[in-house]
Amino acid sequence: MSLTSQRSKVNSSKINEATSSWVYSFGNGKADGSAEMRNLLGGKGANLAEMCNLGLPVPPGFTVSTDVCTYYYSHDRVFPNDLSDQIDAQLILIEDSVGARFGDFNNPLLVSVRSGSRASMPGMMDTVLNLGLNDKTVEGLANKSGDSRFAYDSYRRFIQMFGDVVMGVDHYLFEESLESLKLGRGITLDTELSAEDLQHLVESYKNIIIAELDKPFPQDPKQQLWDAIAAVFGSWMNQRAITYRRLHEIPAGWGTAVNIQAMVFGNMGNDCATGVAFTRDPSTGENVFYGEYLCNAQGEDVVAGIRTPQHLTLAGREANGSKLPSMEEVMPDVFRQLADVRSMLEIHYKDMQDIEFTVQKGKLYMLQTRTGKRTAAAAVRIAVDMVDEGLIDQVDAINRVDPVQIEQLLHPRLDPNAIRNVLTRALPASPGAASGKIVFSADIAEDMSQKGEDVILVRIETSPEDIHGMHAARAILTTRGGMTSHAAVVARGMGRPCVAGAGEILINYSDEVMSIGGRNFSAGDLITIDGGKGEVIEGSVPTIEPEVSGGFARLMEWADKVRKMKVRANAETPADVMVAKEFGAEGIGLCRTEHMFFDPERIVAVRQMIMADDEAGRRDALHELLPFQRNDFQEIFRVMSGLPVTIRLLDPPLHEFLPHSDEEINEVAKASGKDPKKMRDVAARLHESNPMLGHRGCRLGISYPEIYEMQAKAIFEAAITVSSESGKSVIPEIMIPLAATKTELDILKNKIDSVAELVFASLGKKISYTVGTMIELPRAALRADELAEIADFFSFGTNDLTQTTFGISRDDAASFLPDYQHYGILEVDPFVTIDVEGVGELIKMAVERGRSSCSDIKLGICGEHGGDPASVHFCHRLGLDYVSCSPYRVPIARLAAAQASTVKDE
Amino acid sequence: MSLTSQRSKVNSSKINEATSSWVYSFGNGKADGSAEMRNLLGGKGANLAEMCNLGLPVPPGFTVSTDVCTYYYSHDRVFPNDLSDQIDAQLILIEDSVGARFGDFNNPLLVSVRSGSRASMPGMMDTVLNLGLNDKTVEGLANKSGDSRFAYDSYRRFIQMFGDVVMGVDHYLFEESLESLKLGRGITLDTELSAEDLQHLVESYKNIIIAELDKPFPQDPKQQLWDAIAAVFGSWMNQRAITYRRLHEIPAGWGTAVNIQAMVFGNMGNDCATGVAFTRDPSTGENVFYGEYLCNAQGEDVVAGIRTPQHLTLAGREANGSKLPSMEEVMPDVFRQLADVRSMLEIHYKDMQDIEFTVQKGKLYMLQTRTGKRTAAAAVRIAVDMVDEGLIDQVDAINRVDPVQIEQLLHPRLDPNAIRNVLTRALPASPGAASGKIVFSADIAEDMSQKGEDVILVRIETSPEDIHGMHAARAILTTRGGMTSHAAVVARGMGRPCVAGAGEILINYSDEVMSIGGRNFSAGDLITIDGGKGEVIEGSVPTIEPEVSGGFARLMEWADKVRKMKVRANAETPADVMVAKEFGAEGIGLCRTEHMFFDPERIVAVRQMIMADDEAGRRDALHELLPFQRNDFQEIFRVMSGLPVTIRLLDPPLHEFLPHSDEEINEVAKASGKDPKKMRDVAARLHESNPMLGHRGCRLGISYPEIYEMQAKAIFEAAITVSSESGKSVIPEIMIPLAATKTELDILKNKIDSVAELVFASLGKKISYTVGTMIELPRAALRADELAEIADFFSFGTNDLTQTTFGISRDDAASFLPDYQHYGILEVDPFVTIDVEGVGELIKMAVERGRSSCSDIKLGICGEHGGDPASVHFCHRLGLDYVSCSPYRVPIARLAAAQASTVKDE
């Protein structure tokens, strides 16, 4: 299936065979390619060429271009006719350069074969080293190097690598054979094997291949080379690679290049070495040379951990109190050369580089350079430093930091060096980490936290009535629900770490026990939640507190200068609103009024309202709620002092405010002096099969206009009070949720306007206000032109719009979304990043239609996507006025919005 | 709010005041207008003019056109300047014609003032009679008629009517005064009041008006006339009229006309009479003259039931065994004249007419003619007869019958003459009527029905596990859910009457009691369900069995000749499939496979499959289900013998197949030898907050491919078996539900194709088949171009598409849809008629995009809307290939599709 569709894409790319040069040479200070030719040569090949052009010492070689891969797949896996001649010519260039001949029994040239595509791509065949060895050339290598152990070790490594990745023989067969040899010889380390042992091993390996494949290990170096090239191309279409491409939207048509390069050896004596380095410290970003090396070793030894790698620099050695000498001390000349390379690469690439090198008999060879991965803190520091150093400008700096990464900077995280006993992994629903005692109810969480205990609230799922417990807890763990489940959304809003949808955990509330994989954990047991990784960890794990550097503040300042969109926050408690403002929110984009209904002081009146037999009864109860709501809004208006505040009128179905189980109902009824039977009847009557699609949003405002009237009254009275006391104008933006038709808005806006008139008359003061709507149903998007005739603003509720457009309940999606991502059906979780093709088209349509009837309508987004960088880019492209997200994501959105506005040609 | 928007529409209609003629005369055998001028003159005015043009005797008068109304509302309720002169001129024409003067003390002209808009519209001011009477002219009338009682009775009636509808005085005040007079005089009938009594009453009435309005009853006839005209126009904008227009999509800009006509009196002696008649029998359609009259009476007496109306014809009198003489006997000359009018009108209008007439002193006057309302049976008979009579052609006949009405012909209905004690009214979810004993569970329904009892299944809501009980019951009543709830959809499919969403009823399953408005009904109590009216009735009510005439078959034949779209049925049981075929279904558009999973023989295996720990366990259980499914499909293929059958793969979430309450779980677990705890755990794990948006549809096929593999296998094996035994080709259409992305289809189609290959290889025979998808999510509609690259057909699942586009759960909508219809937010229930503006746009988009990538893709609709005439018209306009609906709606869809294809200029 996928092959067919991918094939057709491959077919579509046209290649003119006659005029093609299929291979690109590099080495000896010059190259056919350059860093700009990444698409043709892949990342590795382009950078090897670039380093040659810079005059850096690179072992000679050549790159078989991605065009060959494309040709290969559009011609039933046949190579271009003239490729063979071109490769032969390239081999001669290498032979001439290094003074050895491919396949020569006495002086054999060995090469490495490495894949290298345009984008870094795990899952593909990576590397074959030492290619060119056979039963004859191994002798030549032994003689020439004077080290027969080295030669046979290279040969057995080659057979194993080639056998595994090129010929497809299970690597455990080779490992088994090696182990059994070591067992027979009574030794434990590979390095203890003698040249003879290795010679025997080579024979065993060759026998394994014959036994498995019924054909011998190829002795012809040319055959080895062609097989290796075909294997690299073949791995482009293996399942892991296909899945990876699908997940990362990499077209199959890009293809991979193959790099063939003369081998250099860091293990031919003490004047040899191999190492890896970063041009700056990738953890802190400090402008120091940072790396490790090993004398007389091969690259894989540094990685394998057989020997302890040594520091590159004296400063690094001293800082870490290491006794092993640094390269700076051992090989000062070569080190100076390497330090020069470091400077040259940074000046050239204008970014921190991750490099690999080998020293063969005192001569330095560069094997790779690429942009180095770094921590969030390092990314910020490097970007800011490089501006100060004049290497890059502010816009470059803004684009050097991944917005998602900076979330790390704002939350505590687990000490990376601490041991973690991970019990289960689930959705990383809200970042940060915390340890505490397990509690299974919101009330207990609150009690224990008031006694100074750190608690982790563990629930199957959470609902608005758990809010106080979520506030009290250090972190939240749920066994059901996705990235935008109630728990996830609220936890992000509060800045609490949260792992959601941990389906492997079974909770038994009555026994206060949860079990994971057969183990039981009781209330009071310690666990740790890593919300950034989605891990649930046994016991307590030390955490590192966040530290925000001055550089971060400067970077954000630069970002604020260039971005076009405003950034607001979704928040309703004064504490959250405060956090949001500190993080730079320029307004509240979504103040959810229902969270205010759950406060213990108020819930009694709320329930009284729900249980009332008629409108008069409801009005009595609402009258009691009015002062609370008014006070809520006053506090928010005061904190935001003049910044816009969008208040959403009551949204959830009323049954969410009632107790659920029979026991709870009895308890609540008793406590509030109500008839439990009646409460049960009301709860039964209000029960809904699909509450997400039920009697909620503005449907409540239509059925029970008195609720919205009370809320509007509270808003206007609060706004007038605060604007009178502060002298600043307060302009509330009243938002009507879940509209599907113009008439709903028509009716409710009139209602709000009438309340405004009454309040203005009774208080003797008028204020400005706007009335808008959420666009969170496909129908609202389709009829946006009509809605815009009434609404002063649209705020896209992308959570619900995603739920309805896809027909996926975010609370239930955890059961199949993993399958959907596994099979590549959904490349990204649509609740995390806006599905541009589906949901995005509706948003685009709504923007166009809304503007067609009201050209200056204010447009924003207040779904969880407001804090997702890819979604922020999408909003920028649509020209929205603002994005609104949870307070802790405000900096992310600010940076992402800045980056979006620096993108050209879109 | 609505006034503003309606005002703006009014504004948009441009009227050129200078050249307008505002009034149109009729009478004396000629008229300015005609029947074609309905838009300008309203229905009543146009037909009065037409009758004049036909030379029929119509009292002279004139029509104030709808343009005046439009002018009035676009000029702040001011009349055109020249209207007054034009009306004066018209009055003179009437005066000359009847020989009386408006306002003349001795010989006063009296007129009637009646509204008349383009479409018949209740809620508007209807009629003021006897206008022109005042304290002086009443004396003139008394003298001229020689009947002072008649004169004063006319005057007091006039004051009451005018006071009520024109001046806005509560009519009960007048009635109170009348009653108190009768009480004082010790009489009970109005007719016993003397002329003096009535004269007193006139004084009381005038005093009431002064007391209420602080101004006198207007004595100036001109003033009366202008007030009445203004009142007619005013009533165009009253709330009831506005709501009615919104509900029936009548633009406010149409306006109303006003008809002013000389009064004629049927109550001036025994040579006077008044009556109403239909040109054919409106109940049966028989071609006989059918009507009632009263001698010496006024129109309202016929209606008021004070005297028993007499038959028009001798035949009618004899057929009803009436002793009272017919008009044919009493006034043979006038009757003959009337019979001639009847013929003339039928030939002229080519349709059955509903007429009103008055005989004044031996002279016949026609007061109204309009198209007569009729029963479904009459509509069919009249249409077919008129074709035979050469009055109309077949296409006319097709358009003469309302498709919705013919549903009456296919179901039993309650005897219209029986007394109904209606307990509550709710949604008319499935037509037909039945009486039976209340039962509260499907199992008991089945038991009792096997013992020969008629039962009514009463449930809060139904689910697939109630199917056997629904089959067993005579009718179904639910307290929750809308027109497309499970109960409604299934009941319609089975042809069972159903009332759904009866929220006033509270059910207590454990006590087996339901209560309505404080009254309790227990299991075993008799109730009656009228599914066509949505009524729940106490006790048993006699029903009338349906009878389908030969005329109906001929009409349907004509319909089949002209329609463009095919009509299929949604059915899965062999019985339903048979019914569908008999009703003319040309294929199965939706065969739901899940209904087959609930059979007691199978549900054990289904639950075993759900409870299995791994794929192997699921495959074992599915292996047991395979023969059942295969047999199901064989039976359907046999019945449909070669007609297409679209089979939808499993759609509902798996938890629907598990028992729900703890007791049920224990019971089921015990019976099937399973661990109840494990079953509870599985049920808890599968529980969903919003099952409608959950792990269902093709998401099941992705997570558990073995389920769809088994179903595909059963389909292919069944198709090969039946095509081998019948020699006819069987082409199954396999439908994948709930797709949102191309990749889902890609993966599942491949799976189905692989199964096909395996079955074909093992049975040694190949058949053709197609694989398509439902379009039931907004995202699927938006990405239809991609889906059409894989799918052979699209079937629009408009139920789910409506749920997701509107964000409304059909199961929960009953709580607010009534409010929404009341406020005119939804003009029609979107689950009944496709919401063309929202859902319809998505369908249109999907049709266009689907065809853009696959021009010959087969397109159909299989939601409940497939049986709704308005929706069928919409599907026709989009050029769909077929509609599919429940079996009993197939004839409706056939007729509606035929009507759609006769519509021009769309």
Interface residues (C-beta under 8 A of the other chain):
Chain A: M1 S2 S5 E461 G503 L506 D681 R685 L686 E688 S689 N690 P691 M692 L693 G694 H695 G697 R699 I702 S703 L738 A740 T741 T743 E744 D746 I747 N750 E776 L777 P778 R779 L782 R783 D800 Q803 T804 T805 F806 G807 I808 S809 D811 D812 S815 F816 D819 Y820 Y823 G824 I825 L826 D835 E837 G838 V839 E841 L842
Chain B: M1 S2 S5 E461 G503 L506 D681 R685 L686 E688 S689 N690 P691 M692 L693 G694 H695 R699 I702 S703 L738 A740 T741 T743 E744 D746 I747 N750 E776 L777 P778 R779 L782 R783 D800 Q803 T804 T805 F806 G807 I808 S809 D811 D812 S815 F816 D819 Y820 Y823 G824 I825 L826 D835 E837 G838 V839 E841 L842
